[in-house]
């Protein structure tokens, strides 16, 4: 007996241009289409409207709702995806107006993609917590819709085991939120212990941040020789991945890849992924990876900065890495270099700019350290080992009084050698 291939859902996108929007509507819808593709559906059409403010009842105007309904029928659509977040009332009213069709918003779509890509226990817990926070205010009008459409699965329905049952009420969801929060707190404690261990080792810590699909995982692989899977899809990386990085001068650092950011990133996700984003906040240097070939690359950079501010990581020193530079012409590269003189032009694909990136990282690391010269008595051999393990040795000389070492060290580490300073 032959298996029937799973039907790919057909999505109609809806975008609204509002007075204070930072992104052009066309670009935002293009990104929404990429999100739909990542979730496993295909976009078959779109509808747009310019408004001074959203309609409190259906987000778009009554006439536009009728137009969307006709478009969905004409294109044999399965779902309608709004580029903005809908209130529970708006979603419920739209479902009544456009009967038989699943209505989801940008936030639900992003949550769905996160559910699809979460692989570790921590990642799954974080996604479930964000989903339940999203579901809680929508319970009143949502369950009937879930019974009619989402029980069958598809885009917008990956809300975890048990989340789609009609008998789930507010009290049960709140209980689930409490349980997930408690379970996630245990995992966060483990992660905090790991971060504390890395911090106490005095190893310089790098973290990657950037817009989704900017090439962070590719950059990690290029610099470390790691084999982190790379996909040309949004939010391919959710779980923080830490690797060892050795610079040309022999010193060792850690480098951590983290979840990508996006415009209109749901606040519930930012909150739920707090422990993962702590890796960014507690880094010594943040590599802000940018897809330099993207038309909206500067808007991407701004969206990343907004999230960094939200999680308190905007004070961490940053080095901008303009990735995918191999896709640009020499004239475009020259213009980029002038516009962002402190950034590093880079290509994860070809390795172009690797030496320049290492040099820039070294410069930042050196600025965070002190250069000291000490005479360590032979009776303090443990200090010599400590210097070799946690510092960058410049020279070593043996004398009758002991070992003379010259090296770079963090201020905390340098203070442990202060009784033996020669300078």
Buried (B, 14 or more C-beta within 10 A) or exposed (E): EEEEEEEEBBBBBBBBBEEEEEBEBEBBBBBBBBBBBBBBBEBBBBBBBEBEEBBEBBBBBEEBBEBBBEBBEEBEBBBBBBBBBBBBBBBBBBBEBBEEBBBBBBBBBBBBBBBBBBEBEBBBBBBBBBBBBBBBEBBEBBBEBBEEBBEEEBBBBBBBEEBBEEEBEEEBBEEBBEBBBEBBEEBBEEBEEEBEEBEEEBBBBBBBBBBBBBBBBBBBBBBBEBEBEBEEBBBBBBBBBBBEBEBEEEBBBBBBBBBBBBBBBBEBBBBBBBBBBBBBBBBBBBBBBBBBBBEBBEBBBBBBBBBBEBBEBBEBEBBBBBBBBBEBEEEEBEEBBEEBEEBBBBBBBEEBBBEEBBEBBBEBBBEEBBEBBBBBEEEBEEBBEBBEEBBBBEEEEEEEEBBBBBBBBBEEBBEBBEEBEEE
